[in-house]
Amino acid sequence: MSTHGSYSMRSKASFENEAKATVKESGGGGGGGKSGKTMSTNSKENLFICFLVTLWYSSNIGVILLNKYLLSNYGFKFPIFLTMCHMSACAVLSYVSIVFFKVVPQQMIKSRSQFMKIATLSLVFCASVVGGNISLRYLAVSFNQAVGATTPFFTAVFAYLATLKREAWVTYAALVPVVAGVVIASGGEPGFHLFGFVMCLSATAARAFKSVLQGLLLSSEGEKLNSMNLLLYMSPIAVLVLLPAALIMEPNVVDVTLTLAKDHKSMWLLLLLNSITAYAANLTNFLVTKHTSALTLQVLGNAKGAVAVVISILLFRNPVTVVGMGGYTITVMGVAAYGETKRRFR
């Protein structure tokens, strides 16, 4: 799942409390032993975070590469049905994770109004994921990631239109290289496809719109949901929307899928692995967000896109140009600058 979605964070105060606790322990009697225990705990926590980040990278990059392989190289040309498989896995695995394994406390829907808001978010979420999967049929993963990196630009536009609240001018200035980089990358993309580009741009805009919409619709304390509970409720709604859409817009999906399964015994395994990976991308995104700071998450997110580009080029051997890679680099640098200015000029 190209993912898509909106998806707390350890606060600054919690880090300060940890720092104070460490100083207190090292200052009293028997401080050496307590300090050693603190260092051991920190080492374990750092190892756990590294493990989470590795899983986050693997699942996010894995689902993109599997989507590309299935939709472009494998002959499975059904992005709507593929998205429905992702949402089905997310619905089942979210329920198991929250209800049985208690990954997070379950938050219940409290009103019809809240349900309608979640349904609206689910529709926008569907549009974002389907658009991203459609674009992978026509675009290289490297270019797909370059366009997807413009999410902050669309978020800033929608946030201003929705709230009429302006950011500092330097924040908007940082968005210039974000857009300029994609324009440059488009001109230097050997496999440029207009329809694929439009679908990727639409998916990116829909992802940003969902993020802004979520902040507006679920803003009250009684209606706020963490990303895992939101996924739990959005996924079944998405399946109910995507199933008829797939049968109408991809009428031969069942016949072709069964034929592919006969010719390729690994077909069902690939679909199952792809769907589970789509859920894992959402779960690990939530856990990394929970266990790291906003700045760390921003840096890791920027690096993740670059890693996905390099791996995709090595796997799919799609041609790239210096101009195209230069444009992508400018976009990533713009995204990093935008995140830094947002952090400094709140």
VENBELHU-V780532 format. One record per residue. N is the residue number from 0. RES is the residue in one letter. SS is DSSP state (2 for helix, 1 for strand, 0 for the rest). D_CENTER is the distance of its C-alpha to the mean C-alpha in Angstrom with 2 decimals. Layout:
n->{N N}
res->{RES RES}
ss->{SS SS}
d_center->{D_CENTER D_CENTER}
//
This chain:
n->{0 1 2 3 4 5 6 7 8 9 10 11 12 13 14 15 16 17 18 19 20 21 22 23 24 25 26 27 28 29 30 31 32 33 34 35 36 37 38 39 40 41 42 43 44 45 46 47 48 49 50 51 52 53 54 55 56 57 58 59 60 61 62 63 64 65 66 67 68 69 70 71 72 73 74 75 76 77 78 79 80 81 82 83 84 85 86 87 88 89 90 91 92 93 94 95 96 97 98 99 100 101 102 103 104 105 106 107 108 109 110 111 112 113 114 115 116 117 118 119 120 121 122 123 124 125 126 127 128 129 130 131 132 133 134 135 136 137 138 139 140 141 142 143 144 145 146 147 148 149 150 151 152 153 154 155 156 157 158 159 160 161 162 163 164 165 166 167 168 169 170 171 172 173 174 175 176 177 178 179 180 181 182 183 184 185 186 187 188 189 190 191 192 193 194 195 196 197 198 199 200 201 202 203 204 205 206 207 208 209 210 211 212 213 214 215 216 217 218 219 220 221 222 223 224 225 226 227 228 229 230 231 232 233 234 235 236 237 238 239 240 241 242 243 244 245 246 247 248 249 250 251 252 253 254 255 256 257 258 259 260 261 262 263 264 265 266 267 268 269 270 271 272 273 274 275 276 277 278 279 280 281 282 283 284 285 286 287 288 289 290 291 292 293 294 295 296 297 298 299 300 301 302 303 304 305 306 307 308 309 310 311 312 313 314 315 316 317 318 319 320 321 322 323 324 325 326 327 328 329 330 331 332 333 334 335 336 337 338 339 340 341 342 343 344 345}
res->{M S T H G S Y S M R S K A S F E N E A K A T V K E S G G G G G G G K S G K T M S T N S K E N L F I C F L V T L W Y S S N I G V I L L N K Y L L S N Y G F K F P I F L T M C H M S A C A V L S Y V S I V F F K V V P Q Q M I K S R S Q F M K I A T L S L V F C A S V V G G N I S L R Y L A V S F N Q A V G A T T P F F T A V F A Y L A T L K R E A W V T Y A A L V P V V A G V V I A S G G E P G F H L F G F V M C L S A T A A R A F K S V L Q G L L L S S E G E K L N S M N L L L Y M S P I A V L V L L P A A L I M E P N V V D V T L T L A K D H K S M W L L L L L N S I T A Y A A N L T N F L V T K H T S A L T L Q V L G N A K G A V A V V I S I L L F R N P V T V V G M G G Y T I T V M G V A A Y G E T K R R F R}
ss->{0 0 0 0 0 0 0 0 0 0 0 2 2 2 2 2 2 2 2 2 2 2 2 2 2 2 2 0 0 0 2 2 2 2 2 2 2 2 2 2 2 2 2 2 2 2 2 2 2 2 2 2 2 2 2 2 2 2 2 2 2 2 2 2 2 2 2 2 2 2 2 2 2 0 0 0 0 0 2 2 2 2 2 2 2 2 2 2 2 2 2 2 2 2 2 2 2 2 2 2 0 0 0 0 0 0 0 0 0 0 0 2 2 2 2 2 2 2 2 2 2 2 2 2 2 2 2 2 2 2 2 2 2 2 2 2 2 2 0 0 2 2 2 2 2 2 2 2 0 0 2 2 2 2 2 2 2 2 2 2 2 2 2 0 0 0 0 0 2 2 2 2 2 2 2 2 2 2 2 2 2 2 2 2 2 2 2 0 0 0 0 0 0 2 2 2 2 2 2 2 2 2 2 2 2 2 2 2 2 2 2 2 2 2 2 2 2 0 0 0 0 0 0 0 0 0 2 2 2 2 2 2 2 2 2 2 2 2 2 2 2 2 2 2 2 2 2 2 2 0 0 0 2 2 2 2 2 2 2 2 2 2 2 0 0 0 2 2 2 2 2 2 2 2 2 2 2 2 2 2 2 2 2 2 2 2 2 2 2 2 2 0 0 2 2 2 2 2 2 2 2 2 2 2 2 2 2 2 2 2 2 2 2 2 2 2 0 0 0 0 0 2 2 2 2 2 2 2 2 2 2 2 2 2 2 2 2 2 2 2 2 2 2 2 0 0}
d_center->{8.17 6.64 4.04 4.69 5.67 7.36 7.72 16.06 16.15 19.39 21.58 23.93 26.79 25.71 25.77 29.17 30.49 29.63 31.40 34.42 34.64 34.72 37.48 39.45 39.37 40.48 43.27 45.17 47.42 45.98 43.10 42.88 41.91 39.41 37.93 37.61 35.85 33.43 32.72 32.27 29.81 27.82 27.85 26.58 23.78 22.81 22.97 20.79 18.10 18.47 18.19 14.93 13.45 14.93 13.46 9.89 10.64 12.56 10.33 7.28 10.15 12.28 10.58 10.47 14.05 15.23 14.21 16.09 18.94 19.45 19.30 21.25 23.28 24.03 25.35 23.00 22.48 21.03 17.43 18.09 19.55 16.81 14.24 16.91 17.11 13.44 14.07 17.41 16.16 13.71 16.79 19.16 17.30 16.12 19.82 21.12 18.96 19.87 23.38 24.74 22.99 22.43 19.11 19.05 21.92 21.80 21.82 23.94 23.87 26.96 27.90 27.80 26.50 23.42 22.91 23.24 20.64 18.13 19.30 18.77 15.13 14.81 16.50 14.31 11.18 13.30 14.24 10.82 9.98 13.67 13.97 11.37 13.19 16.49 15.95 15.54 19.07 20.50 18.60 18.21 14.84 16.00 16.66 13.55 11.54 14.27 13.97 10.20 11.11 13.29 10.85 13.01 16.05 15.30 14.24 17.59 19.49 18.44 18.96 22.38 23.35 22.52 24.18 26.37 25.59 25.79 24.18 26.39 27.46 26.13 22.57 23.02 24.82 21.84 20.02 22.86 21.86 18.24 19.87 22.81 20.87 19.29 22.82 24.28 21.78 22.55 26.23 25.96 23.85 26.37 24.51 23.67 23.54 23.85 22.52 19.46 18.93 19.46 17.01 14.22 15.30 15.49 11.99 10.81 13.45 12.57 9.01 11.02 13.79 12.07 11.16 14.85 16.23 14.90 16.63 19.71 20.05 19.30 20.94 24.00 24.22 25.35 22.37 19.42 17.13 14.70 11.21 12.77 15.78 14.04 12.28 15.85 17.43 15.13 14.99 18.81 19.14 16.73 18.88 22.00 20.91 19.64 22.65 25.33 23.31 23.03 26.74 27.86 25.84 25.74 29.19 29.84 26.62 28.58 31.42 29.39 27.14 30.34 31.99 29.19 29.31 33.07 32.80 29.92 30.20 26.74 25.12 24.47 23.30 20.71 19.46 19.48 17.75 15.01 14.57 14.76 12.21 9.68 10.70 10.87 7.22 6.92 10.29 10.00 7.19 9.86 12.68 11.88 11.52 14.76 16.65 16.08 16.85 14.86 16.38 15.55 11.84 12.12 14.22 12.20 9.08 11.71 13.38 10.58 10.55 14.33 14.60 12.79 15.30 18.22 17.68 17.30 20.48 22.31 21.52 21.95 24.46 23.41 25.62 24.40 26.55 27.12 26.55 23.15 21.97 23.67 21.81 18.39 19.71 20.90 17.59 15.85 18.94 18.77 15.23 16.61 19.76 18.13 16.31 19.70 21.71 19.65 20.31 23.97 24.94 23.70}
//
